Amino acid sequence: MSSKSVHLDYIKAKGAFSVDCSFQIFSKEEIDVLQKYGHWFNGLVNGDLKPLTEAQKRFVEVVQEGLTPSNLFEKAWVKYLGRKRLEDENPELFKLSYQYKEEGFHTREDYYKLHPSRRNRK
């Protein structure tokens, strides 16, 4: 089996990558790349897969040596790793709740207390 086949089988076996951090900082294109190739990126960086091309070797260098990312794949993966690290190191900053809370808002009753003459208008 060729090395390219090993890479393709690896991607196929792993399936879609779960982007397990906030999606807010990613473009749609970046999310698509991460979901499709995230396991492959991880396999290249952690040594499960050997880089076959110069682009793949550069990808590994960018991630491991902190070089400036220059293409969509490098940028998306570096951004993902940075976001994951930020959320893991500071979980209290990301436990935001967007639930509606009654306190602080005026209820209909509060309105009628301020404008009693409008209670029975039709």
Accessible surface in RSA format (square Angstrom, percent):
REM  Atomic radii and reference values for relative SASA: ProtOr
REM  Chains: A
REM  Algorithm: Lee & Richards
REM  Probe-radius: 1.40
REM  Slices: 20
REM RES _ NUM      All-atoms   Total-Side   Main-Chain    Non-polar    All polar
REM                ABS   REL    ABS   REL    ABS   REL    ABS   REL    ABS   REL
RES MET A   1   180.05  93.2  92.66  61.3  87.39 208.1  97.59  83.0  82.46 109.2
RES SER A   2    67.07  56.7  50.31  67.1  16.76  38.6  53.75 114.5  13.31  18.6
RES SER A   3    61.64  52.1  54.34  72.5   7.30  16.8  16.44  35.0  45.21  63.3
RES LYS A   4   136.94  66.8 135.27  83.0   1.66   4.0  78.21  70.4  58.73  62.6
RES SER A   5    38.49  32.5  37.02  49.4   1.47   3.4   9.85  21.0  28.64  40.1
RES VAL A   6    67.75  44.6  65.11  58.9   2.64   6.4  66.57  57.8   1.18   3.2
RES HIS A   7     9.31   5.1   9.31   6.5   0.00   0.0   7.87   8.1   1.44   1.7
RES LEU A   8   100.43  55.9  96.51  69.0   3.92   9.8  96.85  68.0   3.58   9.6
RES ASP A   9    66.35  46.5  63.18  62.9   3.17   7.5  27.97  65.8  38.38  38.3
RES TYR A  10    40.46  18.9  34.36  19.5   6.10  15.9  35.17  26.4   5.29   6.5
RES ILE A  11    35.40  20.1  33.79  25.2   1.61   3.9  33.91  24.4   1.49   4.0
RES LYS A  12   173.21  84.5 150.24  92.2  22.97  54.7 101.59  91.4  71.62  76.3
RES ALA A  13    89.53  82.3  47.53  73.3  42.00  95.5  59.47  83.7  30.06  79.6
RES LYS A  14    99.77  48.7  77.48  47.5  22.30  53.1  27.98  25.2  71.80  76.5
RES GLY A  15    36.22  44.7   0.00   N/A  36.22  44.7  33.37  91.6   2.85   6.4
RES ALA A  16    85.22  78.4  56.55  87.3  28.68  65.2  59.72  84.1  25.50  67.6
RES PHE A  17    23.46  11.7  20.51  12.7   2.95   7.7  20.71  12.6   2.76   7.9
RES SER A  18    83.10  70.2  69.63  92.9  13.47  31.0  51.49 109.6  31.61  44.3
RES VAL A  19    10.47   6.9   0.00   0.0  10.47  25.2   0.00   0.0  10.47  28.4
RES ASP A  20    78.77  55.2  58.26  58.0  20.52  48.5  35.70  84.0  43.07  43.0
RES CYS A  21    14.58  11.0   0.00   0.0  14.58  34.3   7.47  18.9   7.12   7.7
RES SER A  22    32.30  27.3  18.53  24.7  13.77  31.7  25.38  54.1   6.91   9.7
RES PHE A  23    96.19  48.1  88.05  54.5   8.14  21.2  88.08  53.4   8.11  23.2
RES GLN A  24   151.21  84.6 114.18  83.4  37.03  88.2  48.70 103.7 102.51  77.7
RES ILE A  25    68.15  38.8  50.65  37.7  17.50  42.2  58.86  42.4   9.29  25.2
RES PHE A  26    18.49   9.2   0.00   0.0  18.49  48.1   1.37   0.8  17.11  49.0
RES SER A  27    56.77  48.0  43.81  58.5  12.96  29.9  51.42 109.5   5.35   7.5
RES LYS A  28   154.31  75.3 141.37  86.7  12.94  30.8 116.27 104.7  38.04  40.5
RES GLU A  29   107.66  61.8 103.24  78.1   4.42  10.5  33.12  64.1  74.54  60.9
RES GLU A  30    17.51  10.1  17.51  13.2   0.00   0.0   1.59   3.1  15.92  13.0
RES ILE A  31    16.23   9.2  16.23  12.1   0.00   0.0  16.23  11.7   0.00   0.0
RES ASP A  32    60.05  42.1  54.72  54.5   5.34  12.6  27.62  65.0  32.43  32.3
RES VAL A  33    14.43   9.5  13.31  12.1   1.11   2.7  14.38  12.5   0.05   0.1
RES LEU A  34     0.00   0.0   0.00   0.0   0.00   0.0   0.00   0.0   0.00   0.0
RES GLN A  35    66.97  37.5  66.51  48.6   0.46   1.1  12.24  26.0  54.73  41.5
RES LYS A  36   129.55  63.2 116.44  71.4  13.11  31.2  73.91  66.5  55.65  59.3
RES TYR A  37    52.94  24.7  52.78  30.0   0.16   0.4  23.30  17.5  29.64  36.5
RES GLY A  38     0.04   0.1   0.00   N/A   0.04   0.1   0.00   0.0   0.04   0.1
RES HIS A  39    47.26  25.8  46.02  32.0   1.24   3.2  34.08  35.1  13.18  15.3
RES TRP A  40    40.33  16.2  39.83  19.3   0.50   1.2  39.83  21.2   0.50   0.8
RES PHE A  41     2.44   1.2   2.44   1.5   0.00   0.0   2.44   1.5   0.00   0.0
RES ASN A  42    64.72  44.6  64.72  62.5   0.00   0.0   1.67   4.0  63.05  60.9
RES GLY A  43     0.00   0.0   0.00   N/A   0.00   0.0   0.00   0.0   0.00   0.0
RES LEU A  44     5.75   3.2   1.87   1.3   3.88   9.8   1.87   1.3   3.88  10.5
RES VAL A  45    30.16  19.8  23.97  21.7   6.19  14.9  23.97  20.8   6.19  16.8
RES ASN A  46    82.75  57.1  47.24  45.6  35.51  85.5  37.36  89.9  45.39  43.9
RES GLY A  47    58.45  72.1   0.00   N/A  58.45  72.1  30.01  82.4  28.43  63.7
RES ASP A  48    92.17  64.6  59.12  58.8  33.05  78.2  15.23  35.8  76.94  76.7
RES LEU A  49     6.09   3.4   2.88   2.1   3.21   8.1   4.73   3.3   1.35   3.6
RES LYS A  50   164.62  80.3 153.55  94.2  11.07  26.4 100.70  90.6  63.92  68.1
RES PRO A  51    30.32  22.1  26.46  24.1   3.86  14.0  26.46  21.8   3.86  24.0
RES LEU A  52    67.89  37.8  36.64  26.2  31.25  78.6  39.57  27.8  28.32  76.2
RES THR A  53    68.49  48.7  62.15  63.0   6.33  15.1  66.26  89.0   2.23   3.4
RES GLU A  54   130.56  75.0 124.15  93.9   6.41  15.3  69.87 135.1  60.69  49.6
RES ALA A  55    67.45  62.0  54.95  84.8  12.50  28.4  62.66  88.2   4.79  12.7
RES GLN A  56    25.30  14.1  23.98  17.5   1.31   3.1   8.38  17.8  16.92  12.8
RES LYS A  57    92.33  45.0  90.03  55.2   2.30   5.5  48.37  43.5  43.96  46.8
RES ARG A  58    81.48  34.2  80.15  40.9   1.33   3.2  45.03  61.5  36.46  22.1
RES PHE A  59     8.49   4.2   8.49   5.3   0.00   0.0   8.49   5.1   0.00   0.0
RES VAL A  60    20.22  13.3  20.22  18.3   0.00   0.0  20.22  17.6   0.00   0.0
RES GLU A  61    76.27  43.8  75.46  57.1   0.81   1.9  14.62  28.3  61.65  50.3
RES VAL A  62     1.40   0.9   0.00   0.0   1.40   3.4   0.00   0.0   1.40   3.8
RES VAL A  63    29.43  19.4   7.98   7.2  21.45  51.7   9.62   8.4  19.81  53.7
RES GLN A  64   109.74  61.4  72.13  52.7  37.61  89.5  27.94  59.5  81.80  62.0
RES GLU A  65   120.29  69.1  87.68  66.3  32.61  77.7  38.62  74.7  81.68  66.7
RES GLY A  66    65.96  81.3   0.00   N/A  65.96  81.3  33.60  92.2  32.35  72.5
RES LEU A  67    69.41  38.7  61.93  44.3   7.48  18.8  65.39  45.9   4.03  10.8
RES THR A  68   111.03  79.0 100.42 101.8  10.61  25.3  67.02  90.0  44.01  66.5
RES PRO A  69    32.06  23.4  25.56  23.3   6.50  23.6  25.56  21.1   6.50  40.4
RES SER A  70    71.72  60.6  43.59  58.2  28.13  64.8  37.39  79.6  34.33  48.1
RES ASN A  71    58.65  40.4  53.05  51.3   5.60  13.5  33.03  79.5  25.62  24.8
RES LEU A  72    55.43  30.9  47.34  33.9   8.09  20.3  49.22  34.6   6.22  16.7
RES PHE A  73    83.23  41.6  83.23  51.6   0.00   0.0  83.23  50.5   0.00   0.0
RES GLU A  74     2.66   1.5   2.66   2.0   0.00   0.0   0.52   1.0   2.14   1.7
RES LYS A  75   103.11  50.3  99.83  61.3   3.28   7.8  48.37  43.5  54.74  58.3
RES ALA A  76     0.00   0.0   0.00   0.0   0.00   0.0   0.00   0.0   0.00   0.0
RES TRP A  77     5.75   2.3   5.75   2.8   0.00   0.0   4.95   2.6   0.80   1.3
RES VAL A  78    50.54  33.3  48.10  43.5   2.44   5.9  48.55  42.2   1.99   5.4
RES LYS A  79    75.13  36.7  65.05  39.9  10.08  24.0  52.92  47.6  22.21  23.7
RES TYR A  80    13.37   6.2  13.37   7.6   0.00   0.0   5.29   4.0   8.09  10.0
RES LEU A  81    53.04  29.5  51.27  36.7   1.78   4.5  51.27  36.0   1.78   4.8
RES GLY A  82    27.20  33.5   0.00   N/A  27.20  33.5  21.78  59.8   5.41  12.1
RES ARG A  83    33.01  13.9  28.55  14.6   4.46  10.6   4.16   5.7  28.85  17.5
RES LYS A  84    46.56  22.7  46.56  28.6   0.00   0.0  24.67  22.2  21.89  23.3
RES ARG A  85   135.79  57.0 130.22  66.4   5.57  13.3  48.48  66.3  87.31  52.9
RES LEU A  86    78.26  43.6  76.04  54.4   2.23   5.6  77.90  54.7   0.36   1.0
RES GLU A  87    30.59  17.6  26.36  19.9   4.24  10.1   8.99  17.4  21.60  17.6
RES ASP A  88    96.08  67.3  70.88  70.5  25.20  59.6  29.59  69.6  66.49  66.3
RES GLU A  89   117.98  67.7  89.60  67.8  28.38  67.6  42.14  81.5  75.84  61.9
RES ASN A  90    39.34  27.1  39.34  38.0   0.00   0.0   0.18   0.4  39.16  37.8
RES PRO A  91    62.02  45.2  59.09  53.9   2.93  10.7  61.40  50.7   0.61   3.8
RES GLU A  92   118.51  68.0  97.35  73.6  21.17  50.4  64.08 123.9  54.43  44.4
RES LEU A  93   104.93  58.4  91.42  65.4  13.51  34.0  94.82  66.6  10.11  27.2
RES PHE A  94    65.05  32.5  40.80  25.3  24.25  63.1  41.60  25.2  23.46  67.1
RES LYS A  95   164.52  80.3 133.16  81.7  31.35  74.7  88.28  79.5  76.24  81.2
RES LEU A  96   119.35  66.5  92.77  66.4  26.58  66.8  95.07  66.8  24.28  65.3
RES SER A  97    79.92  67.5  45.93  61.3  34.00  78.3  43.62  92.9  36.30  50.9
RES TYR A  98   177.09  82.7 139.46  79.3  37.62  97.9 128.76  96.8  48.33  59.6
RES GLN A  99   140.82  78.7 123.00  89.9  17.82  42.4  33.74  71.8 107.08  81.2
RES TYR A 100   155.38  72.5 121.91  69.4  33.46  87.1 112.66  84.7  42.72  52.7
RES LYS A 101   125.08  61.0 118.82  72.9   6.25  14.9  67.83  61.1  57.24  61.0
RES GLU A 102    87.94  50.5  82.12  62.1   5.82  13.8  56.29 108.9  31.65  25.8
RES GLU A 103   129.05  74.1 111.56  84.4  17.48  41.6  65.83 127.3  63.21  51.6
RES GLY A 104    85.35 105.2   0.00   N/A  85.35 105.2  42.95 117.9  42.40  95.0
RES PHE A 105   127.36  63.7 113.88  70.5  13.48  35.1 117.50  71.2   9.86  28.2
RES HIS A 106   145.43  79.5 118.60  82.4  26.83  68.6  83.91  86.5  61.53  71.6
RES THR A 107    51.96  37.0  43.73  44.3   8.24  19.6  46.93  63.0   5.03   7.6
RES ARG A 108   177.59  74.6 162.73  83.0  14.86  35.4  58.20  79.5 119.39  72.4
RES GLU A 109    87.14  50.0  86.46  65.4   0.67   1.6  50.25  97.2  36.88  30.1
RES ASP A 110    44.85  31.4  43.57  43.4   1.28   3.0   8.86  20.9  35.99  35.9
RES TYR A 111    86.48  40.4  85.21  48.5   1.27   3.3  71.92  54.0  14.56  18.0
RES TYR A 112    35.13  16.4  33.15  18.9   1.98   5.2  10.34   7.8  24.80  30.6
RES LYS A 113   151.52  73.9 123.02  75.5  28.51  67.9  83.40  75.1  68.12  72.6
RES LEU A 114   122.02  68.0  97.74  69.9  24.28  61.0 100.39  70.5  21.63  58.2
RES HIS A 115    69.52  38.0  66.14  46.0   3.38   8.6  40.04  41.3  29.48  34.3
RES PRO A 116    95.84  69.8  83.67  76.3  12.17  44.2  84.55  69.8  11.29  70.2
RES SER A 117    92.47  78.1  64.34  85.9  28.14  64.8  56.90 121.2  35.57  49.8
RES ARG A 118   102.92  43.2  96.15  49.0   6.77  16.1  11.77  16.1  91.15  55.2
RES ARG A 119   106.63  44.8  91.54  46.7  15.10  35.9  38.24  52.3  68.39  41.4
RES ASN A 120   128.34  88.5 105.21 101.7  23.14  55.7  38.89  93.6  89.45  86.5
RES ARG A 121   164.30  69.0 135.53  69.1  28.77  68.5  54.93  75.1 109.37  66.3
RES LYS A 122   245.62 119.8 163.98 100.6  81.64 194.4 142.58 128.3 103.05 109.8
END  Absolute sums over single chains surface
CHAIN  1 A     9171.5       7442.2       1729.3       5252.9       3918.6
END  Absolute sums over all chains
TOTAL          9171.5       7442.2       1729.3       5252.9       3918.6
